Structures are given as C-alpha cells and as structure tokens.
Amino acid sequence: MREGTSGPMLTENSDGSITIVVVDYGVGFFGGGDWESTYRFDKKNAEQLFSALEEKYGGTHKEMLVAAFGETFKIPEFEMFCKEHGIEYSHTTWTS
C-alpha cells in the first residue's frame, strides 16, 4: 500500500458488531485500480478482538487498531493476530 492512500475505517454498530474496511486507491497490482477489503465481526468476536488489543495497547478502538497494525493497516499481521487469538470474522474483497 502506498503512503496516504489507505487505512482502516471502523464502524461500531448498535448491536455490538463491528466492520473494519481497508481501502487502497490506484494499486498498480490491479492495473491502477482501487481495492477494498472488508472484515465483519459479530459482537462476541468484536469484544474478543478489542480485549486482546487492550492487553498491549491503549486508547480508543480505532487507536488500538492503528497502533497494532499501522496507519496503512497491515492485513497479513491483522489476520494472523485474529487467528492466534481465535477471533472469527467474515471477509470480502472488492477491486475495480
């Protein structure tokens, strides 16, 4: 990902579930197209994610995500973190 073209967007829903969206614009790998990666967590797994992050990081939920996975959101590290902590999610990817 190129500096300043991507990062996580966090939506916290009233039912306790969350959605994390990572967007990158003009990625050369896709011929200059855009891509979006969306992660959805139910309430139980959202709580588990933030509980695991709180063991090492402080701040808001968004601040903890950035502290753990960077401003550009390192997807491989994020997915490994979830796997190591038994956190389940659904995942979709979109490209243009």
N, C-alpha and C positions, 0 to 999 in steps of 0.2 A: 504494500500500500504506500502511496506517496504522501508525504507530509501535507497536512491540511486538507486532505480530500476524503478523510474517513474518520470514523469514531463511533462509539456506541451511543444509541438513543434508548433510554429506559422508560417504559411505560408501566406504572404500577396500577393495577386495576382494583376496583372496589371489592372484588371477591377474593383478593389476596394473591391472585395470579399475576405474573409479570411477562412482559415481552421485551426482549433486547433485540434491536435492529442495528446492524452494522452496514454502512453504505460506503462504496468507493466509486468515484466518478472517473471515467476515461481510462480504465485499466487497459494497458497495452496487450495483456494476455488475451483479452477478448476483442482484439482489433480496435481498441479505443472505446469500447462500450462501457456501460455502467453495470455494477452488480450490487445486490443487496442480499444479506444473509440474516434470517430471522429465527430467533430462538424463543420458544414459548414454554413457560414453566407454570405448572399448577401451584396452588397455594402451598402444599406440603414441600414441594421441591424448591420453590422460591424461598421459603423460610430456611430450608437446609442450605441453600446457596449463600444467603446472607449470614447465617450463623457460622459457616465455615470461613467466610471472608473476615468476619469480626474477630476471629482468633488471631489475625495478623494485622488487620487494617482498621482504621477508624474513619469516622465521617459519615456522610450520607451514603445511601446505597450506590448512587452514581459515582461518588468519590471513591468508594471502595473498589468498584469495578475498574475505574481508571488507574487507581494505584496498583492493582493486581495485574492488569492486562495491558496497560499503556493507553495513551491518548488515541492511538490508531487501532487499538483493540486487537491483540494477538490471538487470533482464533484458535490455532493449534494448542496454545497454552490454556486457553479457556476450556476447550473441550477436554483436555487431559485433566484439568482441575476437577471438572464435573465428574469425570469417570472415576478419578481417585477417591472422590467423596460420595460416590453412589447417587449422584444427582441426575435425575432423568428430565428430559426435555424433548419437545418436537422441534424439528429444524427444517426450514425450507430455504432455497436459494433462488434468486431471480437475476437474470442477466438481460441486457439489451443488445 
